[in-house]
Amino acid sequence: MPETEEFPEARQWVWVRRTREREGKLPEVETRLFITSVPGGELSGEQLLTLVRGHWGIENGPNWTADVVLEEDTGSASLRGQAPVVLSWLRLLAYNLLALVRTHLPPKDGRLVSYARTQEVLYQGLLGLAVLPESLAVLA
């Protein structure tokens, strides 16, 4: 493993190649590098892939929701004092409310409803524009 000052605790580098094939399109090949503090040889290749998938589970769940649905990355640079901290807490509360509501919405095609759809259902319900599903009565 190459020596690096940026990651002094790194014990191994893992290259992961992913191929995505979609009908009517050329295959897309993507190679990513992951760095871990787990010493080489302690985990099998399948266990390392489980770690990588866990990373993307977080990235594609709460982080994607915060970035896309709650527009966290489009924050104003003009916030001063405690405003960024307060706004961060409000976004965290909003995310957790969305996650809680999402688990009580009826599934669509056997899967949880998207965060964007959950946000719309919650918004319309709070404004009184729509009747919230009975499955949310347990939250009241």
C-alpha positions in Angstrom: 0.0 0.0 0.0 1.4 3.4 -0.9 2.4 5.7 2.0 0.3 8.8 2.4 0.3 11.7 4.8 -3.4 12.4 4.1 -4.5 9.1 5.5 -2.0 8.0 8.2 -4.4 5.3 9.6 -5.0 3.7 6.2 -4.2 0.0 6.2 -5.4 -0.9 2.7 -6.8 0.6 -0.5 -9.6 -1.2 -2.2 -10.4 -0.7 -5.9 -14.0 -1.5 -6.8 -15.1 -1.7 -10.4 -18.8 -1.5 -11.1 -20.4 -2.2 -14.5 -23.9 -0.9 -15.2 -25.8 -2.3 -18.1 -29.0 -0.7 -19.3 -31.1 -1.8 -22.2 -30.3 0.1 -25.4 -27.2 1.8 -23.8 -23.5 1.0 -23.8 -22.3 -0.5 -20.5 -20.9 2.1 -18.0 -17.8 1.0 -16.1 -16.9 2.9 -13.0 -13.8 2.3 -10.8 -13.7 3.8 -7.3 -11.0 3.7 -4.7 -11.9 3.1 -1.0 -9.4 3.4 1.8 -9.9 1.5 5.1 -8.1 1.3 8.4 -8.8 -2.5 8.5 -5.5 -4.3 8.0 -5.2 -6.4 4.8 -6.2 -10.0 5.1 -8.7 -9.5 8.0 -11.7 -9.3 5.7 -12.7 -11.3 2.7 -13.5 -9.6 -0.6 -17.2 -10.2 0.1 -16.9 -8.5 3.5 -15.0 -5.5 1.9 -17.8 -5.2 -0.6 -20.3 -5.2 2.3 -18.5 -2.2 3.8 -18.5 -0.4 0.5 -22.3 -1.1 0.0 -22.9 0.2 3.6 -21.1 3.4 2.7 -23.3 3.9 -0.4 -26.4 3.0 1.7 -25.6 6.1 3.8 -24.7 8.2 0.9 -27.8 7.3 -1.1 -30.2 7.5 1.8 -29.8 10.3 4.4 -27.1 12.3 2.5 -29.0 12.2 -0.8 -32.2 13.3 1.0 -30.4 16.2 2.7 -28.7 17.3 -0.5 -31.6 16.9 -3.0 -34.9 17.0 -1.1 -33.9 19.4 1.7 -31.5 21.3 -0.6 -28.8 21.4 2.1 -26.0 22.1 -0.3 -27.7 25.3 -1.6 -27.4 27.1 1.7 -26.8 30.8 1.8 -23.4 32.1 2.7 -24.9 35.1 4.4 -25.9 33.1 7.5 -24.2 34.5 10.6 -23.9 33.7 14.3 -25.8 30.7 15.4 -28.0 30.6 12.2 -26.0 27.8 10.5 -26.3 25.6 13.6 -30.0 26.3 14.1 -30.6 25.6 10.4 -28.6 22.4 10.6 -30.8 21.2 13.5 -34.0 22.1 11.7 -32.9 20.2 8.6 -32.0 17.2 10.8 -35.5 17.4 12.4 -37.1 17.6 9.0 -35.1 14.7 7.7 -36.1 12.5 10.7 -39.7 13.5 10.3 -39.6 12.5 6.7 -38.0 9.2 7.5 -40.6 8.5 10.2 -43.5 9.4 8.0 -42.0 7.4 5.1 -42.0 4.2 7.1 -45.8 4.6 7.8 -46.8 5.3 4.2 -48.2 2.4 2.3 -45.5 0.8 0.1 -45.5 1.3 -3.6 -44.6 -1.8 -5.7 -43.3 -3.5 -2.5 -40.8 -0.6 -1.8 -40.9 2.3 0.5 -42.2 5.5 -1.1 -39.5 8.0 -2.2 -38.4 10.8 0.1 -39.6 13.3 -2.5 -43.1 11.8 -2.6 -43.1 11.6 1.2 -42.2 15.3 1.4 -45.1 16.1 -0.9 -47.6 13.9 1.0 -46.5 15.5 4.3 -46.6 19.0 2.9 -50.1 18.6 1.4 -51.3 17.0 4.7 -49.9 19.8 6.8 -51.6 22.4 4.6 -54.9 20.5 4.7 -54.8 20.1 0.9 -55.0 16.3 1.2 -56.0 13.7 3.8 -53.0 11.9 5.2 -53.2 8.1 5.0 -54.6 6.3 8.0 -51.3 4.6 8.5 -50.0 7.9 9.8 -52.6 8.0 12.6 -50.2 6.1 14.9 -47.9 9.2 14.8 -50.6 11.5 16.1 
